[in-house]
Amino acid sequence: MVTILFVFFFIMLILGVPIAVSLGIASLISIYFGSNIPFIILAQKMFNGMNSFPFMAIPMFLLAGNIMAEAKISDRLVGLAAIMVGRFPGGLAHMATGASAFFGSISGSAPATTAAIGTVMIPSMIKKGYSRSYSAAVIAASGALGLIIPPSLTMVVFGVIAGVSIGNLFLCGVLPGLLICLALMGLNYYIAKKKGFQCEQALSREEKKQVIKDSLLALLMPLIILGGIYSGAFTATESAAVACLYGVLVGCFIYKTLNVKSLFNILKNTSENAALIMFLMGTANLFGFIITAEQVPQQFAAFIMSVTDSQMLVMFIIMGMLLVIGTFLDNVAALVLFVPTMIGLVNAMHIDPIYFGVFTIITLAVGQFTPPVGLNLFIASNIAEEKFEVVVKDVIPYFCVYICFLMLFIFVPKLLTIFI
């Protein structure tokens, strides 16, 4: 039954069938030809895959991110980044990375971060003499911070699937996100010195005050979410709802960038994306039911443990698998396929599931700007009006930075769980 399942699943992917539909059709065919399980189980398992209170956080976080994106928060965060890092050589590249880190902590989405910051920064970088391909590469690589720096939608999905604390995942994503952000800025500085990119003109004291005043309200959103969770005031799901309300109030009455029409579009887009994700969760649960019933996770864990009993080597194997999976699957799709299979191995090897979760999310973030299906690359390339394959060449140094950090986190796992 498992053979039929995976054969038809990969046939569907090759034919270009959406991942959620591929999971459902492959599961249906494998049950029909490979077992005597009644078809009623299909509906039951799909419903159970979506019938979870923590899953309510998914549309809420999507809505919060869309509200803040539509409220033109990115412009204000770019200004804040300019104050902090614009004075260094390659100031615009630093601003792009810094603003991506700020916006990522609000939107929780790598593609949303890439689109929002890229729309503001790429035209400015091109005007200042940065090549189109380099400008797109900086934005694509920096946009991946949206998955790592909490609150992150991907962390919510992992927490629900693996049954671990979403709050602890958020907390443990802070340090690696900041470290990677600083490393990307270091690479920006090196490239700027090499290519002669200049620093940006300093702002006056009054201009700085105004920029800080405008951006503080935006930066309060992640503080409200994280502060509410860790103070015990509300759960992750409730924190997302509070963030939505805060975003509407700020966007409508303070920034005045939201109106009835834009709110309608936000709700429409959020509903469409949430429906896709929840349908994916339902079909993935059915897919996972078949895999679990056939004891694939146990067999896989036994195979790996027969090869090695080293936690470090197992993490290198996991990293390699995730890097490959991330090149052709969306991060949410990769999680729902990968985590149920691997969690048994992780538990058997006594690997901290929180560490495994943060490491998995960082590794999948790399796939956001890795060909052939790196969504960040496509978005940044389109904004820069540059060929995809040209941008890929300039993104290689940034890819190496992420890989070095992944290796560091394998050798020093405490870096990912230092706050818990």
Sequence and secondary structure as in RCSB ss.txt:
>XXXX:A:sequence
MVTILFVFFFIMLILGVPIAVSLGIASLISIYFGSNIPFIILAQKMFNGMNSFPFMAIPMFLLAGNIMAEAKISD
RLVGLAAIMVGRFPGGLAHMATGASAFFGSISGSAPATTAAIGTVMIPSMIKKGYSRSYSAAVIAASGALGLIIP
PSLTMVVFGVIAGVSIGNLFLCGVLPGLLICLALMGLNYYIAKKKGFQCEQALSREEKKQVIKDSLLALLMPLII
LGGIYSGAFTATESAAVACLYGVLVGCFIYKTLNVKSLFNILKNTSENAALIMFLMGTANLFGFIITAEQVPQQF
AAFIMSVTDSQMLVMFIIMGMLLVIGTFLDNVAALVLFVPTMIGLVNAMHIDPIYFGVFTIITLAVGQFTPPVGL
NLFIASNIAEEKFEVVVKDVIPYFCVYICFLMLFIFVPKLLTIFI
>XXXX:A:secstr
 HHHHHHHHHHHHHTT  HHHHHHHHHHHHHHHH    THHHHHHHHHHH  GGGGHHHHHHHHHHHHHHTTHHH
HHHHHHHHHHTTSTTHHHHHHHHHHHHHHHHH  HHHHHHHHHHHHHHHHHHTT  HHHHHHHHHHHHTHHHHSS
S HHHHHHHHHHT  HHHHHHHHHHHHHHHHHHHHHHHHHHHHHHT        HHHHHHHHHHHHHHHHHHHHH
HHHHHHTSS HHHHHHHHHHHHHHIIIIIS    HHHHHHHHHHHHHHHHHHHHHHHHHHHHHHHHHHTTHHHHH
HHHHHHH   HHHHHHHHHHHHHHHHTTS HHHHHHHHHHHHHHHHHHTT  HHHHHHHHHHHHHHGGGSTTS H
HHHHHHHHHT  HHHHHHHHHHHHHHHHHHHHHHHH GGGGTTT 
